[in-house]
Amino acid sequence: MCTTPGGSVFISDHGTNMITKVDDQLNLLQTFTSPLLDYPRGITAVTEDQILVCSGRNNSLVLLQPSTNTMSTLVGKDDGIYSPYSLTYCPDPKKIYIASICTDTIKVYMMS
């Protein structure tokens, strides 16, 4: 789970390959599914409309934009991602830290 600056809560569910958005009272607001979300695990908010999700079986980091209900792959296996499990975002200097479950490594990427 993660919270946004505005108080929304996002929940990744690797059992259903879905991301769920709820408000601070846990009322369902939106659900998100995509082939890009295969075994989603770690999740973190960059902004209210930029949610980063580890897609474990796709070996990628996915950017979810709730306002447009769109998802795109930011980095993947060709960028050294393998079985991402958790992540965090550091706003200054805009770095993403991604941990892998299978290789016991942490990759660091700059976000533009």
N, C-alpha and C positions, 0 to 999 in steps of 0.2 A: 504494500500500500504506500501511497504518498499523498501529501496535501499540496494544494497550490497556494500561492499568495492570497487568493480570494476566498480560501476556505473550502473549496471542493475537494473531495476525496476520490482518488482513482485506485481501483483494486485490480491487480492482474490475477487471472485464474488459469493456471496451466492445465487444469482438468477439462475446461470447456473451450480453451483457446480464445478467451474473451477478456476485454477490459471493461470494467463497469465504473461509471461515474455516479457518485451520490453527493448530496449536499451535507452540510454539517449536522443535520438531523437524520442522516442515513436514508433520505428519500431518493429513490431511483431517478436519475436524470437522463442518462444515456447509456447505451451499451455499444461496444465497438468490436467487430470481428473482421478478419481479413486473412487471406492465405499467408500474409507476412507475419501474422501472429501464430507461430507454431511453437507451442510450449512456452508461452510468455512467463517470465519470472520477474526479475528486478524491474523496478519502475521508479522514476523520479520526475519531478516537475521542474522545468526550466523557467517557464512563465505560465500564465493562465491558459495559454493556447499552444504550448509546446511541452508535450509529455514524451519522455524517452522510455522505451521498453526493451528489455533483453528478450530476443526471440531465440530460445535455446536450440531448437532443432533446425532453424534456418541459419544458425551461426551468424546472427546479425543484430544490429542495434536499429530499432525502428523509431521514427519520429511520428507521433500521433498529434494531429491538430484537430481538437474537438469542434471548433467553430465551423469547420468545413467538412468534418467527418472524413478526413483524408489521412493516409499513412504512406510513408516512404522509408526506404532503407537508407540510413546514413553511412554505416560502415558494415562490412561483412567479412566473409571468410578470406577474400582476396586481400583484405586489410589486416589480417592477423587475428580475426575474431573466431574463436572456437568454443562452442557451448557456453555462451555468456550466462552468468547466474545472477549477478547483482551489479549495481552501478550507483554512482553518485555524480552530482554536477557541482562544480566549484565556479561561482559566477565571476570571480576575479582570479585568474585571467581566462575565464571561459573554457575550463578543462573538464573533460568527461573521463572518469576512472571506471573501467569495466573489469570485473573479476570473472574468471572462467572456472567452472566447476571441475573440468577434466584435466586441465593443465596446471592448476595452482599458480596462475599468473594474473597479473594486473596490467592491463593496457591503458595508456593515457593518450587521449586525442584532444586536439584543439577544436572548439566549435566556432564556426564563423558567424 
